[in-house]
Amino acid sequence: MTPPSTATFLGYRRASGRPGIRNHLLIVNLTGLTAPSARRVQRDLAGSLLVSMDHGMTISGRGEAPVDATIESLARHPNAGAVLVLSAHRGRSDALLTRLADDGRPVRAVNLDDTQRDALAFRTAAVREGARLIARISRQGREPFPWSDLAIALECGMSDPTSGLVANPLVGHVTDRLIADGGAAVFGETLEWLGCEAHLAERAATPEIARRVVDAVDRRLRMARESDLDLLGNNPNPANIASGLSTLEDKAIGSVAKSGSMPIATFLDYGERLETPGLAAMDGPSYTPESLTGLVAAGTQIALFTSGVGNSYVSRLAPAIKITANGETAARLPEQFDFACPEVLEQPERMAAAVDGLVARIVEVASGALTFGEILGEDDEVISRFGESL
């Protein structure tokens, strides 16, 4: 398979970092007290997106630092043309604005403190500020970029045997091609490395990355044991089992195929930004909403999301190309899947054509074509929690 070194997409230039493939106003709500207002503000601002951390200031212990880091990563996301920060407390928004001072894109904050706790005045002020930001970024046009400027999130959910046999290997081939051209990709779902962690460690670029891969799996297994969690029935879930994936190891063999064959150049904590090209592993949960948000927070502009039996969930910030190799599923859910390749299951020699087709679809979506998840609004961002509330 020859890398398409001339492949380009039409994106939005950023002052720093990778170009965006969307140009949204991102509303970042930092506190639960302002969450209802934030939802109303988002509805009043056409084309805006909302990420809300409703637990706000109440997380204790080590939990606050990774959540704050993930929020900052999302605020720096390439697909956000501007950022509107909402908060019940000025201290919270000021801290985020300070960390974003070097970012280069327009960022504004509106605080409930500043309106004497008047929610109506707070919403009005936020809508006015947001409207000015949208007007500003709407004047920016798309321009061509090499596809090597893309970073891709690799996710699977509600898998079946076709996922491991075709869809995930297909994504792996595309990942290899992108990285060979100088792009980046991030895979996670740590518990779904179980049984494959030694193989992944062998692909690590350094002994330190190899150690972190193995340690991450061991830590997740300890978490399960300490919680008396029986993974069978939880992961794989009943739908996975009914479709033919009887153990987590079965599922993992297919899941890690998404990562392709390139060396693992970087190991990321949950929600940590990826600043370099190459393949990165992220220590994150297997549950799709939290997993996908962590991968997107790394700065991935687009996601490749495979499923065997169907999974409608998508990221809010990064368009997800839904992929299946199950012909029955593709026929049953035509408005969920953006790319279907059931023919490869019986004709493996057609894999090369499927790779070319998926690359072409990525370029289309990166240039502005909408995915079904975007059209139907099956989107959200869910930030993992790392501590209890006080």
CORJOHU-V594316 format. One line per field, one symbol per residue. ss: DSSP state (2 for helix, 1 for strand, 0 for the rest). phi: phi as a letter, one per 20 degrees, with the letter a starting at -180 (. if undefined). psi: psi as a letter, one per 40 degrees, with the letter a starting at -180 (. if undefined). A space follows every 50 residues. Layout:
# CORJOHU-V594316
ss: ???
phi: ???
psi: ???
This chain:
# CORJOHU-V594316
ss: 00000001111100000001000111111002222222222222000111 11000000100022222222222220000111111110022222222220 00000111111222200022222222222222222220000011112220 11111100002222222222222222222200011110022220002222 22010022222222222222222222000000110012222220000222 22222222200001111100000000011111000002222222222000 01111100000001100011111100222222000000110022220222 2222222222222222000002222200110000000010
phi: .egefefccdcdfdfbnffedccefeededcffdfffffffffedgnecd dcdfflededmffffffffffffffefgeefbcdedbecggffffffffe fefnefccccdfgfdlmeffffffffffffffffgfffeedfbfcfffee cdedccblebgfffecffggfffffgffffeoecbccblgfeegndffff ffeffcgffgfffffffgffffgfffeleeffodbfegffffepdecffg ffgffffgfmcffeebddfgmffeecfoecddfbfefggfffffffffof ebcdcebedobefbfeedgdeecbdeffffffcfeddebcbffffecgfe ggfffgffgffgffffepfeeffffemedaccefdcafef
psi: hhhgeehiihahhidiaiiieifihhhhheiddedddddddddehheiih hhgeebeehiaedddddddddddddehdehdihhhiiehdddddddddde deddihhiihiddefffhddddddddddddddddddeeehiiiiiieeei hhhhiihfiaddddddddddddddddddddeeaiihibgddeeheedddd ddeididdddddddddddddddddddefhhdhddhiidddddeehdiddd dddddeddeaeiihdihiiheiiheiiahihhhiidhddddddddddeeh eiihhiidehheiiiddhhhhhhiehddddddgdedhehhfddddegdee ddddddddddddddddeehiiddddeffiihhhiieiii.
